[in-house]
Amino acid sequence: MKKNKNQQNKWKRDFLTIAGGQTVSLIGSAAVQFSLIWWLASETASPIMMSIAGVFAFLPQLVLGPFAGVWVDRINRKTVIIAADLFIGLVALVFAFFFLFGNPPYWSVCMVLGIRAVGTVFHTPAIQAAVPMLVPQQELVRANGWSQFMQSGAFLLGPVLGAAMYTALPLWIILLSDLVGALIASATVAVVKIPDPERQVKQRPQLFHEMKEGAAAICQDRKLFIVTAATLVGMVFYAPLSTFYPLMTSGYFRADAWHASMVNLGYATGMMLCALILGKFGTIKNKFPVIHLGLLGMGASSLLCGLLPAKMVWFWVFAALCALLGASSNLYNIPYIAYMQETIDPDKMGRAFSLIGSLSSATMPLGLLIAGPVAESRGVSLWFFVSGIALLLLTSVSALLVLPQSRRV
């Protein structure tokens, strides 16, 4: 009994040590990201330049994600995590010198956002693949709940900290906070022993063959494949909503920036509350009903947002629905990640997570190509309604195909 208790305390201590360090790093990165974007916006006031910056920020995941997964599965994951963290910190350090000795050209900020994103492409799947090597299988939902709670808090606190630092400090000092966070995160990973999966020895990388193995790990699981396919199609409709939230606040409800911050706060609070609940009561044996419940919550919330009248009194209902959207997204995401960590072979997990990340990144530009003209001509509220209908239909089809099978297992 005492031995089991010591083992349980050990995995919790190791996991929370790494998660705590990563949270500190995320806060610094979010503050730096906010400051760079705000500097670019205030200096250029150019929507085109902001769009280019956005493209540079997500393009590495779209292009490099599947290849990065191959290397994550070939190299010691602890090494990948530390190297990626330090790479991001060193990029910030180098760029800090540009601001220290003058104002760099605007395009250089886009380049830095893109280069920093390269580190994230390797870092995210390495962390996701390392978690099941530390955490007992039955505790994966709880561990991911804790992780998502801390990440949601970091993404909420980071921009606030970035805004405060931006008004009080020169930008080169703000950039150094990214390096400090990276050093802290690397130190917490370094002190924890992360077992690596057994791998077949491969002399030379066979990138496309190994990428196919990652895809096969998803496709061979019929339930996982159906849910993933339905979600990715749904994200084409749902992903553009992140761009339309400010437009709903300012254009549809005629509210101000303070109200816009309430929407962001509500969404992040919903994510944190759901993550906290799953972290506390997170032992879920059959994950697919919970996954579909999260998707249904996202669809229903989006649909209701699109039906709200354009009157200020309804704005607070919109803010509440955004909190429900945030909670629903974690209700889907946490058990989905835990299921992948439980069922996919550890030596293929990096490739599987990288592939999902790349496909998810592709949904945003594809969705904006479709949603942009519709929202421009018919209003953003219509796209909330369309997104909700699409998610509800796709989730219903997925549930009909997956849930009867999951009950028999």
N, C-alpha and C positions, 0 to 999 in steps of 0.2 A: 504493500500500500504506500509506504514512504517512498519507495523507488518510483512508483507511478506518479506520485505527487511532484517529485523532483524533476522527472522528465517533462511533466506538464508545465511546471514553472520555467524550465529551461527554454522550451520552444516559445513561450510567451515573452520571456526576457529577450531572447535573440531576435524574434520578430519585431517587437516593439522598439528595440534598440535601432534596428535598421529603419523601421517606419518613422521613428522620431527624427532621425537624421535626414531622411528624404523629405520630411515635412518642412524642416528648416530650410533645406535647399530649395524646395518649391516656393516658399514664401519669398526668398531672395530672387528667384527667377521671375516670379510673377511681378514683383516690384520693378525689376529691370525691364521686363517686357512692356509694362504699362508706361514707364518713363520714356522708353525709346519711341513707342507709338505716339505718346502725347507730344514729345519733342517734334517728331516728324509732322504731326497734324498741325501743331501751332506754327511751325516754320513754313510749311508749304501751303496749308489750307487747300490741298489738292485731293479730291476723291480718287483720281487716277493713281497718284502716288500711294495712297492708302491701300488701294486695290492691289497694286504691285507688291507692296509690303506683305499683304495677306497671302498672295500667291507664293512668295518666297518662303513664308513661314510654314505652309503645309506641303509644298512641293517635294521636299526631301522624303517625307513619309510615303507619298504616293509613288515616287520613283525608286527609292532605295529600300523600302520596307521589306519586300520579299528576299532581296539579297542579304540585307542585314540579318534576317532570321537565320539564314544558313550559317553565318559566322557566329551568331549567338549560340547555336547548337554545336559548333565545332570547338569553341574556345571556352576555357573556364569562365563560368558566369560571374563569379566574384570579380575577376579581372575585367570583364566587359563593363560591369556596373561602375567600378571605380574609374576606369579609363574614360567612360562616357561623361561621368560627373566632372572629372578634372578637365576634360576637353572643353566642356561648356564654360567652366570657370576661367580657363586660360584664354578663351575667345573674348570673354568680357574684359579680362585684364589687358589684352593687347588693344582692344578698342578704347579702353579708358585712356590710354596714352594719346589717342587721336583727339579726344575731347580736352585733355589736359593742355595740349599745345595749340588748340584752335578748334574751329568748327569743321568737322568733316563734311564731305559732300553728302547730299541726301541719299543717293543710291547706295552709299556704304552702309547705311542703316538697314536697308533691305538685304544686303549681302550678309550682314551680321545676324539678322533674324534667320536667314536661311542656313547659315553655317551652324548656329546654335541648335537649329532643328535637326541637323545631322546627328548630333550627340543624342538627342531624344529618341531618334529612330532606333538606335542600338540600346539605349537605356531602358525604355519601357518594356519591350519583350523580355529582356534579361531579368528584370525585376519580377515580372509576372511568372516567368519560368522558374525562378529561384524560390518563390514562396512555397510551392508544394514540396520542395526539398527540405524545408524547415518545419512546416506545419503539418500535424496529423490530418489525414484526409477528412475525417469527420468534423474538423475545426476550420476548414477552409472558408466557409461562408462567414463565420465569426471573424476570422482574421481579415478577410477582404472588407468586411463591414467596418472594422477599426481603421483599416487603411483608407477607405473611401471617406470616412468621417474626417480624418486628419487632412486628406487632400482637399476636401471641400472647404475646410476651414482655411487652408493655405491659399486657395484660389479666391476666397472671400477677403482674407486679410491682406494678401499681397498687393492688390491694386490700391487699397486704402493706405498701406505703408508707402507704396510708390508715389502716391499723390502727395503725402506729407513730406517725403524726402525731396520730391521734385521742387517744392516751394522753398525748401530750406537749404539744399545742398547742390553743389555743382554736379553735373551729370557724370563726370568721371569717378566721383566718389560713390555715387549710386551703383555704377557698374561693378565696383569692387565688392559690393554685397553679394553678387553672384558668385564670385570667387570664394568668399568666406563660407557661403552656404555649401558650395561644392566640396570644400575641404572638410567641413563638419560631416557631410553625408559620406564622404569617402572614408573618414576615420571610423564612423559607426559600422560601415560594411567591413572594414579591415579587421575589426576586433571580433567579428562573428564568424564562426566556421560554417560555410555553406557547402554541403555535399554536392558533388557533381554526379549526374547520371552516368551509368556505364554506356560507353559509346563503342560502336564498331570503328576500328582503326582505318582511317581513310588517308592515303598518302597525298592525294591531290583533291582540291575541292571540285566537285561536279555541280556547279551552281544550279543549272536548270533541273537536273535530275533531283537534287536535294530540295529545291523549291517545290517540285511536284510531290515529294514525300510529305511536305508540310500540308499541301492542299489535300492530299489523300487522307491524311489524319482527320480532316474535317468531313470530307465527302463520304468516308466509309461508315461514319456514324449517322444513320438516317435521320434520327431525331435532331441531332445537332445541325446537320446540313439544312433541314427544312426550316428550323428556327432562324438560322443564320441567313439563309436566302430571303426569307420573308422580311427579316429586320433590315437587311441591306437595301431591298427595294423600298421598304417603308422610309428609310433614312433619306432617300432621294426627295421625298416629300417633306420630311420632318426637319432635316438639317438646315434648310434655309431659314427656319424660324428664328435661329439665333441672331441672324442679321435683321430680322423684322421686329424684334422686341422693342428697340428704340423708336421705330416708326409707329408702332401701335400706341406707344405712350405719347409721343409728340404730335403725330399727325392725326391719329384716330380719336384719341381722348383729349387732345389739346392740353396735355399736362406738361410739366417742366422737368428739369434735370433731377430735382429732388425726388419726384415721383418715379423717374427712371431708375434711380438707385434703389427705391423700394422694391421694384420688380426684381432686380438682381439679388437683393437681400433675401427676398421671399424664395426665389429659386434655390439659392445656396442653402438657406435654412431647411427647406424641404429635403434636399439631398442629405444634409447632415443628420436630420432627425431620423430618416429612414436608415442611414448607415449605422447610426447609434443603436437603433432597435435591433437591426440584424446582427450587429456586433455583440449585443447582450443575449439575444435569444436566437442565435443564428444557426443551430443545427437543423438543416433541412435535408431530409433524405431524398424526396422526390422534388427536384428543383424546377421541373418544367411547368407545373401549375403556377408557381410563383413568378417565373419568367414571363409567362403569358399574362398574368395579372398586371405586372408592371407595364407591359406593352399596351394592354387595354386601358390602363390609367393614363398613359401618355396620349393615346388616341382620343379618349373621351375628354380629357382636359383641353386638347387642341381644338376639338370640335366646338366645345362650349365657349372657348375664347372667341372663336369666329362668329358666334351667334349673339354676342353681347351688343347691346345698343351703344351708339357712339355718344354717350353722355358721361360726364365726369363721375356721377354717382356710381356708375358701373365699373369705374377703374379699379376700385378696391376688390371687386369680385375677380377682375382680371389678375390682380396681384396674388389673390388667394389661389386661383387656378394655376398660376406660375409656380407657387410653392408645391402644389399637387404634382405638377409636371416634374419638378426636381425630385420629389420623393419617388415618383413612379419610375424615373430613369434609373435610380439606384436599385429599386426593387427588381428591375430587369437586369441591370448590369452586374450586380454583385453575384447572384447565383449563376448567371451565365458564365462569368469568368471562373467561378469555383468549379462548375461542371467541366469546363475545358481542362482545368488543372487536375481534376480527379481522373479523367478518362483518357487523355491523350498521353502517349508515351513520353516520358521526360526528355528523351533525346530528340524529339521532334517538336517540342512545345514552343521553342523560340520561333521556329518557322511558322507554326500555326498562328501564334499571336501577331507576328509581323504581317502575315498575309491579311488577317482580319483588319489590322490597323490601316494597311494600304487601301483595301477595298472601302473601308469607312471614310477615309480621306477623299476618295473619288466621288462620294455621294454629294459632298458640298458643292463643288463647281458644277456638277451635272444638275443638281437640284436648282441652283441659282439660274442656270440657263433656262430652265422651264418656269420657275417661280417668278423670276424677275419681271418678264413681260406681263404675266398675269396680274401680279401685284401692282405694277405700274398703271395698268389700264383699269383694273377692277377694284383695287384697294387691297391692303395687306390683310385685312380681316378675312377676306375670302380665302386666302391661302391657308390661314389657320384652320378654317372649316374643311377645305380640301385635304389638308394634311391629316386631320382627325379622321375623316371618312376613309382615306387610304390605309391608315394604320389599323383602324378597327376591322376593315375587310381582310387585310393581309394577316392580322393576328388571329382572326376567326378561322381562316383557312388553315393556318399553321396549327391552331389548337385542335381542329377536327382531325388532322392527320397525325399529330404527335401525342396528344393526351391519352387516347385509348391505349396506345402502345406503351406509354410510360407507366400506366396503371398495372399492366400485366407483368412488368419487369420487377 
